[in-house]
Amino acid sequence: MDEMKTYNAASTAELVYNYCGANVMSSVQQEAMREAYKRNFEPRTYIDFCKGCILPIFQQTELHRIFYSDLVQGKTLLEVGTGPTMNNVLSASRQFKDIVLSDMVDANRI
């Protein structure tokens, strides 16, 4: 893989498209993608890119509906791939005693 530069949200999306265009990646490509993502992901850029997007509003509405229903039960929620925000689990705090957040990118960890 060529020398990697720092990627913003748009160029990261392009990188993913280039590797995933055929929806098939070798294990070497997967590892290269994982390492590039871990090394170059910029949480602030991601947050700024997503401000005002309709999809997060839809996601929050649906997560609220799910977590305030009887569909989900238990004491502990494991959120895998939390990212730079905790928005996806805020509505879960009513339902779960413990919430564990995880992310492979060091910059996304609290």
C-alpha positions as a LaTeX table, in Angstrom:
\begin{tabular}{lrrr}
\hline
Residue & $x$ (\AA) & $y$ (\AA) & $z$ (\AA) \\
\hline
Met1 & 0.00 & 0.00 & 0.00 \\
Asp2 & 1.28 & 3.50 & $-0.82$ \\
Glu3 & 2.26 & 5.97 & 1.87 \\
Met4 & $-0.92$ & 7.06 & 3.63 \\
Lys5 & $-1.83$ & 10.70 & 4.21 \\
Thr6 & $-4.24$ & 12.00 & 6.82 \\
Tyr7 & $-7.78$ & 11.38 & 5.61 \\
Asn8 & $-10.85$ & 13.46 & 6.23 \\
Ala9 & $-14.36$ & 11.99 & 6.10 \\
Ala10 & $-14.69$ & 12.35 & 2.31 \\
Ser11 & $-11.29$ & 10.87 & 1.46 \\
Thr12 & $-11.83$ & 8.07 & 3.99 \\
Ala13 & $-15.10$ & 7.26 & 2.20 \\
Glu14 & $-13.18$ & 7.22 & $-1.09$ \\
Leu15 & $-10.58$ & 4.89 & 0.41 \\
Val16 & $-13.30$ & 2.53 & 1.60 \\
Tyr17 & $-14.99$ & 2.63 & $-1.81$ \\
Asn18 & $-11.70$ & 1.88 & $-3.59$ \\
Tyr19 & $-11.09$ & $-1.15$ & $-1.41$ \\
Cys20 & $-14.69$ & $-2.30$ & $-1.16$ \\
Gly21 & $-15.88$ & $-1.55$ & $-4.67$ \\
Ala22 & $-16.14$ & $-5.25$ & $-5.46$ \\
Asn23 & $-17.27$ & $-6.02$ & $-1.89$ \\
Val24 & $-14.35$ & $-8.45$ & $-1.66$ \\
Met25 & $-11.12$ & $-7.67$ & 0.15 \\
Ser26 & $-8.20$ & $-9.94$ & 0.81 \\
Ser27 & $-7.05$ & $-10.30$ & 4.40 \\
Val28 & $-4.04$ & $-8.12$ & 3.54 \\
Gln29 & $-6.34$ & $-5.39$ & 2.23 \\
Gln30 & $-8.58$ & $-5.71$ & 5.29 \\
Glu31 & $-5.61$ & $-5.32$ & 7.62 \\
Ala32 & $-4.29$ & $-2.35$ & 5.61 \\
Met33 & $-7.73$ & $-0.72$ & 5.76 \\
Arg34 & $-8.01$ & $-1.35$ & 9.50 \\
Glu35 & $-4.57$ & 0.14 & 10.19 \\
Ala36 & $-5.19$ & 3.16 & 7.94 \\
Tyr37 & $-8.51$ & 3.79 & 9.68 \\
Lys38 & $-6.98$ & 3.48 & 13.14 \\
Arg39 & $-4.07$ & 5.74 & 12.23 \\
Asn40 & $-5.87$ & 8.41 & 10.20 \\
Phe41 & $-9.45$ & 8.72 & 11.41 \\
Glu42 & $-10.17$ & 12.26 & 12.62 \\
Pro43 & $-13.05$ & 12.28 & 15.14 \\
Arg44 & $-13.60$ & 16.06 & 14.95 \\
Thr45 & $-13.81$ & 15.95 & 11.13 \\
Tyr46 & $-16.33$ & 13.12 & 11.34 \\
Ile47 & $-18.49$ & 15.03 & 13.82 \\
Asp48 & $-18.35$ & 18.22 & 11.71 \\
Phe49 & $-19.14$ & 16.23 & 8.55 \\
Cys50 & $-22.23$ & 14.67 & 10.15 \\
Lys51 & $-23.71$ & 17.86 & 11.62 \\
Gly52 & $-27.12$ & 18.53 & 10.16 \\
Cys53 & $-27.35$ & 15.16 & 8.41 \\
Ile54 & $-30.81$ & 13.62 & 8.34 \\
Leu55 & $-29.61$ & 10.05 & 8.87 \\
Pro56 & $-28.41$ & 10.59 & 12.47 \\
Ile57 & $-31.80$ & 12.12 & 13.32 \\
Phe58 & $-33.51$ & 9.05 & 11.88 \\
Gln59 & $-31.12$ & 6.76 & 13.77 \\
Gln60 & $-31.76$ & 8.54 & 17.06 \\
Thr61 & $-35.52$ & 8.37 & 16.56 \\
Glu62 & $-35.38$ & 4.63 & 15.87 \\
Leu63 & $-32.97$ & 3.90 & 18.72 \\
His64 & $-35.22$ & 5.83 & 21.09 \\
Arg65 & $-38.22$ & 3.82 & 19.88 \\
Ile66 & $-36.37$ & 0.53 & 20.34 \\
Phe67 & $-34.87$ & 1.29 & 23.75 \\
Tyr68 & $-38.16$ & 2.62 & 25.11 \\
Ser69 & $-39.99$ & $-0.53$ & 24.03 \\
Asp70 & $-39.90$ & $-4.07$ & 25.39 \\
Leu71 & $-37.80$ & $-5.26$ & 22.42 \\
Val72 & $-34.52$ & $-4.93$ & 24.32 \\
Gln73 & $-33.90$ & $-6.31$ & 27.78 \\
Gly74 & $-30.89$ & $-6.98$ & 29.97 \\
Lys75 & $-28.53$ & $-5.41$ & 32.46 \\
Thr76 & $-25.52$ & $-4.63$ & 30.26 \\
Leu77 & $-25.26$ & $-3.19$ & 26.75 \\
Leu78 & $-22.05$ & $-3.57$ & 24.74 \\
Glu79 & $-21.72$ & $-0.90$ & 22.04 \\
Val80 & $-19.16$ & $-2.06$ & 19.47 \\
Gly81 & $-17.65$ & 0.65 & 17.28 \\
Thr82 & $-18.94$ & 3.58 & 19.30 \\
Gly83 & $-17.04$ & 6.18 & 17.32 \\
Pro84 & $-16.35$ & 9.71 & 18.53 \\
Thr85 & $-19.79$ & 10.25 & 20.09 \\
Met86 & $-22.05$ & 8.44 & 22.52 \\
Asn87 & $-25.24$ & 9.48 & 20.72 \\
Asn88 & $-26.18$ & 5.93 & 19.77 \\
Val89 & $-26.46$ & 4.79 & 23.38 \\
Leu90 & $-27.91$ & 7.81 & 25.16 \\
Ser91 & $-31.46$ & 6.52 & 24.90 \\
Ala92 & $-30.29$ & 3.10 & 26.13 \\
Ser93 & $-29.37$ & 4.50 & 29.54 \\
Arg94 & $-32.98$ & 4.15 & 30.65 \\
Gln95 & $-33.00$ & 0.42 & 29.86 \\
Phe96 & $-29.51$ & $-0.74$ & 30.91 \\
Lys97 & $-27.71$ & $-0.51$ & 34.24 \\
Asp98 & $-24.29$ & $-0.77$ & 32.59 \\
Ile99 & $-23.22$ & 0.41 & 29.13 \\
Val100 & $-19.79$ & $-0.55$ & 27.81 \\
Leu101 & $-18.43$ & 1.52 & 24.91 \\
Ser102 & $-15.72$ & 0.15 & 22.63 \\
Asp103 & $-13.84$ & 1.39 & 19.60 \\
Met104 & $-10.63$ & 0.31 & 17.87 \\
Val105 & $-9.53$ & 3.92 & 17.22 \\
Asp106 & $-7.65$ & 5.34 & 20.21 \\
Ala107 & $-8.85$ & 8.87 & 19.43 \\
Asn108 & $-12.48$ & 7.72 & 19.83 \\
Arg109 & $-11.99$ & 6.33 & 23.33 \\
Ile110 & $-13.07$ & 8.35 & 26.33 \\
\hline
\end{tabular}
